[in-house]
Amino acid sequence: MTGSRIVGRLMVGSVLTLAAGAVLLGDHSWNGYHWARSSNPFTLTVVDSVTSEWDAYLNEAIADWTASSVLDLTRVAGKTGSRDRYLCSSIRGRVRVCNYPYGDTGWLGIARIWVNGVHITKAITAVNDTYFSTATYNTAPWRRLVMCQEVGHDFGLDHQDEIFDNVNLGSCMDYTSDPDGPPSNEHPNLHDYEQLETIYAHTDGKSATANGSAAGGSAPSAADEDDFVDPPAQWGRLVRSIAGGRVQVYERDLGGPNRVVTRVVWVQ
Amino acid sequence: MLRSGVLVLALVAAASCAGRPAATEISREHAIDIARKEVSFTPDRVEAVRGTSGMTPVWRVTLAGRLPGQPPGLFETVVVEIDRRTGSIVSLART
């Protein structure tokens, strides 16, 4: 075998290895959704509406994701009243993070993004204390994993893997039944950072983030807010909100000429 | 609990167009088709209800299902809000 053939085979082997690696790692962009911005790294404000038992985990997640070369997160204090955390109203250009006992919803944490085309305009993360008050999930590894993963969704990341009982990938974007492994799934891994670099490799010439620095977005206003939690379905749609939202009137259409009007007085 | 502090008065009244379908809107089936493209799992449950997101009339499509090895009591949920007039996606929520 000549030297050139050996080199040729080695090169083919390397290409195959790279291809296999790419297949193994895969792409975990959330269908291309991303924040519009005019330059990298871009700054995104995270509104902290979690209670003290979650602060350390949110701060860790912020530090973890800020380690990305394309993203800087800044934390600002948000309202933490019971109703504020329950509703977890979104704020244009920002990420809001809340905790509340949302009930037996089937999820430990959920991320919601509002979009205009492929551009994320605002996002929230909610973690469910109904489960985190149980012995199974009231652990540092579970809290760390879920906070890291849901905040990661808010930037446009999907899961790396959705099989719970296989070997951990060492990423909080990997589903698992054993968060601390080993390897631990409590933090992002290199592939998450690479995926963010891929998602944000281009710039959009405009910004959807509400920050003063790289983004230059407009300040958020109350009119930009949407509640994460919908009112109970049986109440119907909100038709009036007075006294700063403390009194709300809902209407439910029963068909024909009939409707149910529900007046709610919220007590903090 | 918050709900215990909520005073609810319900009245049955007459004549309202609240929550009625718009004159032209995409069908429930079309909305579900749009939402299905956003999930990677096979849902056990698919539900679509009319609602509003801000001022936008939406189909709120919920898709739920279990994933391999998922711990008991947990399931995957994706909620997609779709503008009823245009068919464009307004918001997405995922676990």
Boltz contact constraints between the chains, C-beta under 6 A:
constraints:
  - contact:
      token1: [A, 82]
      token2: [B, 2]
      max_distance: 6.0
  - contact:
      token1: [A, 86]
      token2: [B, 2]
      max_distance: 6.0
  - contact:
      token1: [A, 106]
      token2: [B, 74]
      max_distance: 6.0
  - contact:
      token1: [A, 106]
      token2: [B, 75]
      max_distance: 6.0
  - contact:
      token1: [A, 107]
      token2: [B, 77]
      max_distance: 6.0
  - contact:
      token1: [A, 107]
      token2: [B, 95]
      max_distance: 6.0
  - contact:
      token1: [A, 110]
      token2: [B, 93]
      max_distance: 6.0
  - contact:
      token1: [A, 110]
      token2: [B, 95]
      max_distance: 6.0
  - contact:
      token1: [A, 112]
      token2: [B, 91]
      max_distance: 6.0
  - contact:
      token1: [A, 112]
      token2: [B, 93]
      max_distance: 6.0
  - contact:
      token1: [A, 113]
      token2: [B, 92]
      max_distance: 6.0
  - contact:
      token1: [A, 114]
      token2: [B, 91]
      max_distance: 6.0
  - contact:
      token1: [A, 115]
      token2: [B, 89]
      max_distance: 6.0
  - contact:
      token1: [A, 162]
      token2: [B, 67]
      max_distance: 6.0
  - contact:
      token1: [A, 163]
      token2: [B, 68]
      max_distance: 6.0
  - contact:
      token1: [A, 163]
      token2: [B, 69]
      max_distance: 6.0
  - contact:
      token1: [A, 164]
      token2: [B, 69]
      max_distance: 6.0
  - contact:
      token1: [A, 164]
      token2: [B, 70]
      max_distance: 6.0
  - contact:
      token1: [A, 165]
      token2: [B, 69]
      max_distance: 6.0
  - contact:
      token1: [A, 177]
      token2: [B, 71]
      max_distance: 6.0
  - contact:
      token1: [A, 226]
      token2: [B, 54]
      max_distance: 6.0
  - contact:
      token1: [A, 237]
      token2: [B, 18]
      max_distance: 6.0
  - contact:
      token1: [A, 237]
      token2: [B, 19]
      max_distance: 6.0
  - contact:
      token1: [A, 237]
      token2: [B, 52]
      max_distance: 6.0
  - contact:
      token1: [A, 251]
      token2: [B, 18]
      max_distance: 6.0
  - contact:
      token1: [A, 253]
      token2: [B, 18]
      max_distance: 6.0
  - contact:
      token1: [A, 253]
      token2: [B, 19]
      max_distance: 6.0
  - contact:
      token1: [A, 257]
      token2: [B, 14]
      max_distance: 6.0
  - contact:
      token1: [A, 257]
      token2: [B, 15]
      max_distance: 6.0
  - contact:
      token1: [A, 259]
      token2: [B, 13]
      max_distance: 6.0
  - contact:
      token1: [A, 259]
      token2: [B, 16]
      max_distance: 6.0
  - contact:
      token1: [A, 260]
      token2: [B, 10]
      max_distance: 6.0
  - contact:
      token1: [A, 260]
      token2: [B, 12]
      max_distance: 6.0
  - contact:
      token1: [A, 261]
      token2: [B, 11]
      max_distance: 6.0
  - contact:
      token1: [A, 261]
      token2: [B, 13]
      max_distance: 6.0
  - contact:
      token1: [A, 262]
      token2: [B, 8]
      max_distance: 6.0
  - contact:
      token1: [A, 262]
      token2: [B, 10]
      max_distance: 6.0
  - contact:
      token1: [A, 263]
      token2: [B, 9]
      max_distance: 6.0
  - contact:
      token1: [A, 264]
      token2: [B, 6]
      max_distance: 6.0
  - contact:
      token1: [A, 264]
      token2: [B, 8]
      max_distance: 6.0
  - contact:
      token1: [A, 265]
      token2: [B, 7]
      max_distance: 6.0
  - contact:
      token1: [A, 267]
      token2: [B, 5]
      max_distance: 6.0
